[in-house]
Amino acid sequence: MENKNPIQVADRLFLVLETLADTGPVTLADLCRQLSLNKSTLHRILSSLIYMGYVKQDSETGRYSLSLKLLSLSNKMLGHMDILDAVRPSLKSLAQNTGETVHFVQLDGVEAVYIYKEESTQNSVRMVSKVGSRIPLYCSGVGKAMAADMKESQIQSIWEHSTIRKLTPHTITNYTQFLEKIKEVREKGYALDDEENELGVRCLAVSVPDYLGRPKYAFSISAPASRMSDERIRQLSPILLDTKKEMLSAMS
């Protein structure tokens, strides 16, 4: 398959959109430096995006930023995901019963995309994750949970196509050790992110198959490590597995 975008202007349009999503309001000069595009080219791209309603320019500061149109598209897309209608009650109940933040993700290549988040109202600690944001599979509980339901050839492909970095002192960067963790997940039925993606946060996760039985979704309980002791993990894991059974029943 061709790795180069056949329509270069589309490549640039989406590069600008993705960069604006990362930077927030930004000047034309700063955007030129970040994207290594000349001023006239970038100005034409921004003018086109403004015309289509995806970008806006502040009349006072001259800074460019994304409009809410992309959020509208995202909400429409999520609205068509029947899976959320099926699992939302279980996720809400799980968050209420445990007092912790619950996430639901969908597999997308070598990453998982957050498509639902139920923030607990019982504590003041807020997770930095957002719906639409991504997390690598190799260093996350949801990633390992889904990987445990894959063939080893699929797992190896994910590992080889991921940018393996030591995000925290606990991140696993050795493939053999990663496979050992996957074996543990298969034995226990759930996965643990032991401060591997974010220092100070532990996550307990299980996978949820799609209608064809493929590992496509997962959900997790996330909490500060100080509240997620090994003993609490032992207490929460049966609740997590019962929630999975409940979801599968609702999806059938």
Buried (B, 14 or more C-beta within 10 A) or exposed (E): EEEEEEEEEEEBBEBBBEEBEEBEBBEBEEBBEBBEBEEEEBBEBBEBBBEEEBBBBEEEEEBBBBBEBBEEEEEEEEEEBEBBEBBBEBBEBBBBEBEBBBBBBBBEEBBBBBBBBBBBEEEEBEBEBEBBEBBBBBBBBBBBBBBBBBEEEEBBEBBEEBEBEEBBEBBBEEBEEBBEBBEBBEEEBBBBBBBBBBEEBBBBBBBBBEEEEEBBBBBBBBBEBEEBEEEBBEEBBEBBBEBBEBBBEBBE
